[in-house]
Amino acid sequence: MPTEKRSRELGAEDGGEKRSKKNVGDDEAQQMMAKAEAGDVKVMCLLGDWYCSEEHDLPQDDEESYYWFKRASDLNDAYGMTEVGYCLTEGCGVAKNTSDGVKLTKSAADLGSGEASMRLGYWYRRGLNDLPMDNDLAKKWLKKATEGSCTVQILNADSMAHAKEAILELDKGDE
């Protein structure tokens, strides 16, 4: 089933600021869009999430999700940076650009994103996204994600357990 896409006029390097005003979503989505357009980065990220998961009568739309996360990322929001990093490394809603995706993910981790720190740990552990396999760096990022120093996108219980398990496995490999 094709998803409805909001038309947009691409312009600037960041995907363009000129957008159609086509009404999509329920009343709450419309209110949130107005707040996001006014510069509320937390709401920009919320809209990015909603477009991923088809919430509030919004269609699942990876390009729209990327657009909102990118707007937040451009305002140095760690959550937005984490999600744009993911989109770039996976080619989700945007052309794949692994190098830029890894850089943004590291920036988000440096700003305290637990999710970004965890991703970096897993990427270093497996040598993914053009990063070398490096157990020391894997442990560094996984520990940052699990030891309470992250203030954004704190890991849920399942992610926390998996990250701690990965640290234990890496420690066993050092013995």
PERABEL-V756097 format. One record per pair of residues at least 12 apart in sequence whose ideal C-beta (glycine too) atoms are under 8 Angstrom apart, sorted by the first residue. I is the first residue (numbers start at 1). GAP is how many residues later the second one is. D is the distance in whole Angstrom. If there is no record, write none. Layout:
# PERABEL-V756097
i=<I & I>
gap=<GAP & GAP>
d=<D & D>
This chain:
# PERABEL-V756097
i=<3 & 3 & 3 & 4 & 4 & 4 & 5 & 5 & 5 & 5 & 6 & 6 & 6 & 6 & 6 & 6 & 7 & 7 & 8 & 8 & 14 & 14 & 14 & 15 & 15 & 15 & 15 & 24 & 24 & 24 & 25 & 25 & 25 & 25 & 26 & 26 & 28 & 29 & 29 & 29 & 29 & 29 & 29 & 32 & 32 & 32 & 32 & 33 & 36 & 36 & 39 & 41 & 41 & 41 & 41 & 41 & 42 & 42 & 42 & 44 & 44 & 44 & 44 & 44 & 44 & 44 & 45 & 45 & 45 & 45 & 45 & 45 & 45 & 47 & 47 & 47 & 48 & 48 & 48 & 48 & 48 & 48 & 48 & 48 & 49 & 51 & 51 & 51 & 52 & 61 & 62 & 62 & 62 & 63 & 63 & 64 & 65 & 65 & 65 & 65 & 66 & 66 & 66 & 66 & 66 & 67 & 69 & 69 & 69 & 70 & 70 & 73 & 76 & 78 & 78 & 78 & 78 & 78 & 78 & 78 & 79 & 79 & 79 & 79 & 81 & 81 & 81 & 81 & 81 & 81 & 81 & 82 & 82 & 82 & 82 & 82 & 82 & 82 & 82 & 82 & 82 & 84 & 84 & 85 & 85 & 85 & 85 & 85 & 85 & 85 & 85 & 85 & 86 & 86 & 86 & 87 & 88 & 88 & 88 & 89 & 89 & 89 & 89 & 98 & 98 & 99 & 101 & 102 & 102 & 102 & 102 & 105 & 105 & 106 & 108 & 109 & 109 & 111 & 112 & 112 & 112 & 112 & 113 & 113 & 113 & 114 & 114 & 114 & 114 & 114 & 114 & 114 & 115 & 115 & 115 & 115 & 116 & 117 & 117 & 117 & 117 & 117 & 118 & 118 & 118 & 118 & 118 & 118 & 120 & 120 & 121 & 121 & 121 & 121 & 121 & 121 & 121 & 121 & 121 & 121 & 121 & 122 & 122 & 122 & 124 & 124 & 124 & 125 & 125 & 125 & 125 & 135 & 135 & 135 & 138 & 138 & 139 & 139 & 139 & 142 & 142 & 142 & 142 & 142 & 143 & 145 & 145 & 146 & 146 & 146 & 146>
gap=<56 & 57 & 58 & 20 & 55 & 57 & 54 & 56 & 58 & 59 & 13 & 14 & 16 & 18 & 55 & 58 & 13 & 15 & 12 & 59 & 56 & 57 & 60 & 51 & 52 & 55 & 79 & 33 & 34 & 35 & 25 & 31 & 32 & 33 & 30 & 31 & 28 & 18 & 21 & 26 & 27 & 28 & 29 & 14 & 15 & 18 & 24 & 14 & 32 & 35 & 36 & 30 & 31 & 34 & 36 & 39 & 30 & 35 & 37 & 24 & 25 & 27 & 28 & 31 & 33 & 36 & 23 & 24 & 27 & 32 & 34 & 35 & 38 & 17 & 18 & 21 & 17 & 18 & 19 & 20 & 21 & 24 & 32 & 35 & 16 & 13 & 14 & 17 & 13 & 32 & 25 & 30 & 31 & 30 & 31 & 29 & 18 & 22 & 27 & 28 & 18 & 21 & 26 & 27 & 28 & 26 & 14 & 15 & 18 & 14 & 24 & 31 & 35 & 30 & 33 & 34 & 35 & 38 & 74 & 75 & 29 & 34 & 73 & 74 & 23 & 24 & 26 & 27 & 30 & 32 & 35 & 22 & 23 & 26 & 27 & 31 & 33 & 34 & 37 & 70 & 71 & 17 & 20 & 16 & 17 & 18 & 19 & 20 & 22 & 23 & 31 & 34 & 15 & 19 & 33 & 14 & 12 & 13 & 16 & 12 & 13 & 16 & 40 & 31 & 32 & 31 & 28 & 21 & 27 & 28 & 29 & 14 & 15 & 14 & 44 & 32 & 35 & 41 & 37 & 38 & 39 & 40 & 37 & 39 & 40 & 30 & 31 & 36 & 38 & 39 & 40 & 41 & 30 & 38 & 40 & 44 & 37 & 24 & 25 & 27 & 28 & 33 & 23 & 24 & 27 & 37 & 41 & 45 & 17 & 21 & 16 & 17 & 18 & 19 & 20 & 21 & 22 & 23 & 24 & 42 & 45 & 16 & 20 & 44 & 13 & 14 & 17 & 13 & 17 & 41 & 45 & 35 & 38 & 39 & 28 & 32 & 28 & 31 & 32 & 21 & 22 & 24 & 25 & 28 & 24 & 15 & 18 & 14 & 17 & 18 & 21>
d=<5 & 6 & 6 & 7 & 5 & 8 & 8 & 6 & 7 & 7 & 7 & 6 & 5 & 6 & 7 & 6 & 5 & 7 & 6 & 8 & 6 & 8 & 6 & 8 & 6 & 6 & 8 & 7 & 6 & 7 & 8 & 5 & 5 & 4 & 5 & 4 & 5 & 8 & 7 & 8 & 4 & 6 & 6 & 6 & 6 & 8 & 8 & 7 & 7 & 7 & 8 & 8 & 4 & 5 & 4 & 7 & 8 & 8 & 8 & 5 & 7 & 5 & 4 & 8 & 7 & 7 & 7 & 6 & 5 & 7 & 5 & 6 & 7 & 8 & 8 & 4 & 5 & 7 & 8 & 4 & 4 & 7 & 7 & 6 & 8 & 4 & 4 & 7 & 5 & 8 & 8 & 5 & 3 & 5 & 7 & 8 & 8 & 8 & 8 & 6 & 7 & 5 & 7 & 3 & 5 & 8 & 4 & 5 & 7 & 5 & 8 & 7 & 7 & 5 & 4 & 6 & 4 & 7 & 4 & 7 & 8 & 7 & 6 & 6 & 5 & 7 & 5 & 4 & 7 & 7 & 7 & 8 & 6 & 4 & 8 & 5 & 5 & 4 & 8 & 8 & 6 & 8 & 5 & 5 & 7 & 8 & 4 & 3 & 8 & 6 & 7 & 8 & 7 & 7 & 7 & 7 & 5 & 3 & 7 & 4 & 7 & 7 & 5 & 5 & 5 & 7 & 7 & 7 & 5 & 7 & 7 & 6 & 6 & 6 & 8 & 6 & 7 & 7 & 7 & 5 & 4 & 5 & 6 & 5 & 5 & 8 & 5 & 4 & 7 & 5 & 5 & 5 & 8 & 4 & 7 & 8 & 7 & 5 & 7 & 4 & 4 & 6 & 7 & 7 & 4 & 6 & 6 & 5 & 8 & 4 & 8 & 5 & 7 & 8 & 4 & 3 & 8 & 8 & 6 & 7 & 7 & 7 & 8 & 7 & 4 & 4 & 7 & 4 & 8 & 6 & 7 & 5 & 6 & 7 & 7 & 6 & 6 & 5 & 8 & 5 & 8 & 6 & 5 & 8 & 6 & 8 & 5 & 6 & 5 & 5 & 7>
